[in-house]
């Protein structure tokens, strides 16, 4: 499998309010098999279920199916990328057919629709943005929050593009620099922030309130500006820029907390009932 043809940005698809990670490979969507197994079966151990299913399929002669499973790097709960079993639309169809589940048929109809979105998105990139907005609306987020979240995605992409130009390696180095910004901004790394909010697999930024999103953007935008102005090259210099950028946001956060008498970081998240009512 030629790894050079992968768009390494992990995206999220939604089936009945459940998240499925996917990534672009050879200009088509490849989906996380474990995420799909978990949704179809309800098992808390999707990796074990998939491991057993693979053995069963091999015994039954499904060698071609096994060969079409790709080990691709996608983002996990901790924000880091790990090699994960993935399949394209055709392969996932065949896997779904082997899983006894009342969700199999509606899932296949859903997969037929979203599996080929990539072609349209290449022709018209605005479709991807519109689709992301639709997903957030379907999950119940208010328009004001969606606007900030979309702006945050743009700020983040600008930063990672800058890192790429400045010889920062994607993956672990990106994660370290992101943690540096977060620590300087909020006093917590992303993984610590997830625990603070009581999150497991859920996306941290999707569970931030307005102010948390704003200070996240400020830290990342400041980092981009500092890296550009200081012409930071390589991991070490960009790590310093990440700390300085996060510190800009951190100082602003502390100043606001001092004057407002209220903490910016909150353990509430979109999934908690009090916050859900407030967001709406």
SULFEN-V765442 format. One record per residue. N is the residue number from 1. SS is DSSP state (H for helix, E for strand, C for the rest). Layout:
n | ss
N | SS
N | SS
This chain:
n | ss
1 | C
2 | C
3 | H
4 | H
5 | H
6 | E
7 | E
8 | E
9 | E
10 | E
11 | E
12 | E
13 | E
14 | E
15 | E
16 | C
17 | C
18 | E
19 | E
20 | E
21 | E
22 | E
23 | E
24 | E
25 | E
26 | C
27 | C
28 | E
29 | E
30 | E
31 | E
32 | E
33 | H
34 | H
35 | H
36 | H
37 | H
38 | H
39 | H
40 | H
41 | H
42 | C
43 | C
44 | C
45 | C
46 | H
47 | H
48 | H
49 | H
50 | H
51 | H
52 | H
53 | H
54 | H
55 | H
56 | H
57 | H
58 | H
59 | H
60 | C
61 | C
62 | C
63 | H
64 | H
65 | H
66 | H
67 | H
68 | C
69 | C
70 | E
71 | E
72 | E
73 | E
74 | E
75 | E
76 | C
77 | C
78 | C
79 | C
80 | C
81 | E
82 | E
83 | E
84 | E
85 | E
86 | E
87 | E
88 | E
89 | H
90 | H
91 | H
92 | H
93 | H
94 | H
95 | H
96 | H
97 | H
98 | C
99 | C
100 | C
101 | C
102 | C
103 | C
104 | H
105 | H
106 | H
107 | H
108 | H
109 | H
110 | H
111 | H
112 | H
113 | H
114 | H
115 | C
116 | C
117 | H
118 | H
119 | H
120 | H
121 | H
122 | H
123 | H
124 | C
125 | C
126 | H
127 | H
128 | H
129 | H
130 | H
131 | H
132 | H
133 | H
134 | H
135 | H
136 | H
137 | H
138 | H
139 | C
140 | C
141 | C
142 | C
143 | H
144 | H
145 | H
146 | H
147 | H
148 | H
149 | H
150 | H
151 | H
152 | H
153 | H
154 | H
155 | H
156 | H
157 | H
158 | H
159 | H
160 | H
161 | H
162 | H
163 | H
164 | H
165 | H
166 | C
167 | C
168 | C
169 | C
170 | C
171 | C
172 | H
173 | H
174 | H
175 | H
176 | H
177 | H
178 | H
179 | H
180 | H
181 | H
182 | H
183 | H
184 | H
185 | H
186 | H
187 | C
188 | C
189 | C
190 | H
191 | H
192 | H
193 | H
194 | H
195 | H
196 | H
197 | H
198 | C
199 | C
200 | C
201 | C
202 | C
203 | C
204 | C
205 | H
206 | H
207 | H
208 | C
209 | C
210 | H
211 | H
212 | H
213 | H
214 | H
215 | H
216 | H
217 | H
218 | H
219 | H
220 | H
221 | H
222 | H
223 | H
224 | H
225 | H
226 | H
227 | H
228 | H
229 | H
230 | C
231 | C
232 | C
233 | C
234 | H
235 | H
236 | H
237 | H
238 | H
239 | H
240 | H
241 | H
242 | H
243 | H
244 | H
245 | H
246 | H
247 | H
248 | H
249 | H
250 | H
251 | H
252 | H
253 | H
254 | H
255 | H
256 | H
257 | H
258 | H
259 | H
260 | H
261 | C
262 | C
263 | C
264 | C
265 | C
266 | C
267 | C
268 | C
269 | C
270 | C
271 | C
272 | C
273 | H
274 | H
275 | H
276 | H
277 | H
278 | H
279 | H
280 | C
